[in-house]
């Protein structure tokens, strides 16, 4: 068919079209092949994201496994209604976890929003987290949180964690790397709205969870110390207070408490602020330092306990200045001057000493250097070189002035005295366990050096015992336990001169005096004027702490020592054999074989408890007390629950044990209530729950009366 | 003679493959948006399937309607198309700042697609009718151009500038092929460019898109975002792509992944193989249309076939160029593939008409004599040479 359309135009159109197709073809090659790598990289950056997979932070426990800081994650659960599987199973699962009705979840699913928050701060198990994150359309936002179950403990000791989970202060900071573990990562996809979602077989590096740390702290003793110190700080109107308890045998820090005073005194706000005073604050120790001076004098044989000095009736003018005593005296022996804390006699004894010798002895005793405790920001204290000393310095240092010490340094020096002369590194952590509860590190007892010879130890222990019996520390005496210690009262210095009304009142003592189990320092910062002597405030707190410990725990009883082992005669020691599960006849036979003395009250059935416990060292004339129970093994006989209210925990436990009952104790101090109540019949082997509280004269007195009636 | 079918099966198959590919890619690209907006991954796919069914029905119906009917009805069809366009200004619903969709009962459609198609029918019939007179300025050229400009103006006022430009381009190509004088076309073209460019640039979004285009992507967080994401999608595909359904750009990185930017998703998920295949398929459609035109019995069939071929090819070309960052962002779909009812149904109807023309076309004389083993590409050139000789 003939047409009037010019043919060349159609051909031109086709050529033109072909050229454009070729241009597009080249462009496609350029984009998809030549620039592929750079575009792919941009694309990956857009939709791949490396998400941190946080390691679980390790927990902190006390020496008995009581939790002091526990990690947990709380979750915010939200859903994306568009992508949540609308199946009965998924909705039911979510409703079970959230504890909400299915209807309300279905209503939320019908909403048109992109994200509907379902619950905040939910605690989930690992299984629930896995299941929930596998459901599409569920978004879990988790936050690390730290719970400190023992609320009374000083925040400076445990520390806190910041938003990134990093430890701030205290143990959290000192063991940051161990506690934190190693974070992992996981690659996730994300959309342009920044919603991330996991894809199948995503590359990931699982985290290594942090290690658990077991501290030397004993939470029961810690809570007694916290309570008594707080009461004391309030009672004596102090700006703040510090109490430290250390086991002298191994340097374990059993309790560490710091309390802020109630009143808005200057400096009181610094307590509880997260700063750890026990290791970082520097104070002038005052008379408690005379023990170190005494040790130096005895070690260098410059003085004998019965050397006599003239007390100058309370005021003495030396070449290098005037010194005063609070208790004016005339002639006294060196021992009496120690017991009554005479500055003048101490200075007279020490004034001829070589400065360099005294200085090096102080260095040996651990002053002027850190104790190496595993806590952050420890201070070295302040001990100047002898070349920088003035004429007055030797005398001042000898009575605990012109020297800055930290509470932990003082306690460790006294511990050296209590353990027979060995200076130890204070041990705050006992062991470390990994997330599978396998022990990976045990912190050793580290001996630094021998500081005191046995003779000096014996003499000074005798001095310290007399301080409690007749000296400045009479208020620290505890019924039933012989304690030893030294009071200290130091004027605070404002940089130029000593203040007239600001004092640091301290007391350091150990109990039992014979074979010390605990060394305890109590320090009050700026107590009110009438309580500014260490002997009138700190010593009383010390007494209450030791009393509380004695009432609530068996630490002075079972362990190595009996609570009546007064005196420091070290007889021949033997290991106590185990009498457990023996009949009375067998026990007597065993006692004869091992040449130990035993005593028991109700000789029927099997031995179920012995004091001291099996394997502990006993002095040869010490008696082992056995308790028998007839029905404990078969669990069939019934016993009557005694009235335990008002008794000490130790006594109550013993009474229950004698009847074949077990006890579960909550709190510390004396028994406040019991469950089941007195008079109820129980099967042998049942548990009696005991609620304890601090000793209260009035209530406990009432309870005693009731029992007597 | 034992010819397989009177319809152009290649064209039919290519169309069906593109439609099927479209169905798969619409599902892949839309499931994320569907799930979030309509709580069903299959929402868009189901809708698309319905439109494909309607499109297929139309395709088969149009293969049965004799072509001369369109010629007779061309003026009425054009008027209907223009009325629909005008109706937009009264009944249209505003969406993203434009009035493009008309709602009649349950039907929602874009009148511009219909108007474009009726205009092509009109121009084809006019050229076929006027024959030699088309070279005449007053009788041939101006009346057609007047109608074209009116349609383009109505479309441009929606505003839908890309379609307005496409309409003018399409008309020019048809007039060019139809034998208009070049001097008429060039002078009008020059005048239009001189007059229209300042008008076009008075639209802020045009200015922005052109600026983005000239800056080679421009601000990738702002106005250059579409093109940049499209390039990232295509570029990350490499030779084989990430596989159907495995793309990531549809997770809200690439806007409109199932409509205007479906070619980017094809590039990401099917790679070079997918992009080149689609491009070639559209060229094949043009080529088949030209072939059908040449075999058509009359001038109207000739012009209509070319018009349809150019319409589908140019729309696809502009869409692909846009996703490749070669032209500024324009709201044109990829025929057969993009999600969008009117475009799909009209395109498939147009293919129906093309098939109809092919069925009624004559057999080339040379081909009739030869055996079926001859090579195809030689076939379409021969009859014309023979006709000339005659």
Interface residues (C-beta under 8 A of the other chain):
Chain A: X1 X2 X3 X4 X5 X6 X7 X9 X10 X13 X14 X17 X18 X20 X21 X23 X24 X25 X27 X28 X29 X31 X32 X33 X35 X36 X38 X39 X40 X42 X43 X46 X47 X80 X81 X82 X83 X86 X114 X189 X190 X191 X192 X193
Chain B: X32 X35 X36 X37 X39 X131 X132 X173 X176 X177 X178 X179 X231 X232 X233 X234 X235 X236 X237 X238 X239 X248 X249 X251 X252 X253 X267 X271 X272 X275 X276 X279 X280 X283 X286 X287 X290 X293 X297 X298 X299 X302 X306 X310 X313 X317 X320 X321 X324 X326 X362 X384 X387 X388 X390
